[in-house]
Amino acid sequence: MYELIERINEAADVKKFKVEELDQLAVEIREALFNRLTKIGGHFGPNFGMVEAEIAMHYVFHSPVDQFALAYPIRAIRIRS
């Protein structure tokens, strides 16, 4: 169901994606958030608004060595670390 998300075992795996795949990763993360939030409730806006930013931070910086604040979408990436 989440082909790209399933390829992430640790935060550093985000760097293994081709730049062209990052948009699809954002789509998958949004879909996973939507599916989860429609079942358990929660606020969509803040989570949806940070997806690309969180992906970019992992792609550019040396996560998890470089530290930055956690938002929910990052958990889809970091939870496997």
C-alpha positions as CSV (number, residue, x, y, z in Angstrom):
1,M,0.0,0.0,0.0
2,Y,2.8,2.4,0.9
3,E,5.6,1.3,-1.4
4,L,8.0,4.1,-0.6
5,I,7.3,4.3,3.1
6,E,7.9,0.6,3.4
7,R,11.4,1.1,2.1
8,I,12.3,3.3,5.1
9,N,13.9,1.3,7.9
10,E,15.8,4.3,9.4
11,A,15.8,8.0,8.9
12,A,18.9,7.9,6.7
13,D,17.0,5.8,4.1
14,V,15.3,9.0,2.9
15,K,18.6,9.9,1.2
16,K,18.4,6.8,-0.9
17,F,15.3,8.0,-2.8
18,K,15.7,9.7,-6.1
19,V,14.6,13.3,-6.1
20,E,11.8,12.3,-8.4
21,E,10.4,9.9,-5.8
22,L,10.1,12.5,-3.0
23,D,6.8,13.9,-4.3
24,Q,5.3,10.4,-4.2
25,L,6.7,9.8,-0.7
26,A,4.9,13.0,0.4
27,V,1.7,11.7,-1.2
28,E,2.1,8.4,0.7
29,I,2.7,10.1,4.0
30,R,-0.3,12.3,3.5
31,E,-2.5,9.3,2.6
32,A,-1.2,7.4,5.7
33,L,-1.9,10.4,7.9
34,F,-5.4,10.8,6.4
35,N,-6.2,7.1,6.9
36,R,-5.0,7.2,10.5
37,L,-6.6,10.5,11.4
38,T,-10.0,9.5,10.0
39,K,-9.9,6.5,12.3
40,I,-8.7,8.0,15.5
41,G,-9.4,11.7,15.0
42,G,-7.0,14.6,15.2
43,H,-6.0,17.8,13.4
44,F,-5.1,17.5,9.7
45,G,-3.7,21.0,8.9
46,P,-0.4,21.1,10.8
47,N,0.5,17.6,9.8
48,F,-0.3,18.0,6.2
49,G,1.5,21.3,6.0
50,M,4.8,20.0,7.1
51,V,5.2,16.8,5.1
52,E,7.5,18.2,2.4
53,A,9.5,20.2,4.9
54,E,10.1,17.1,7.0
55,I,11.2,15.0,4.0
56,A,13.5,17.8,2.9
57,M,15.1,18.0,6.3
58,H,15.9,14.3,6.3
59,Y,17.1,14.5,2.7
60,V,19.4,17.4,3.2
61,F,20.7,17.0,6.7
62,H,22.3,13.9,8.3
63,S,19.3,12.6,10.2
64,P,19.3,11.4,13.0
65,V,22.7,12.9,13.8
66,D,21.5,16.4,13.0
67,Q,18.8,17.2,15.5
68,F,15.6,19.1,14.7
69,A,12.1,19.4,16.3
70,L,9.7,16.6,15.8
71,A,6.4,16.9,14.0
72,Y,4.0,14.0,13.4
73,P,4.9,13.3,9.7
74,I,8.5,12.8,10.7
75,R,7.4,9.8,12.8
76,A,6.6,7.9,9.6
77,I,10.3,8.3,8.8
78,R,11.9,8.1,12.2
79,I,9.8,5.5,13.9
80,R,11.7,2.8,12.1
81,S,15.1,4.1,13.4
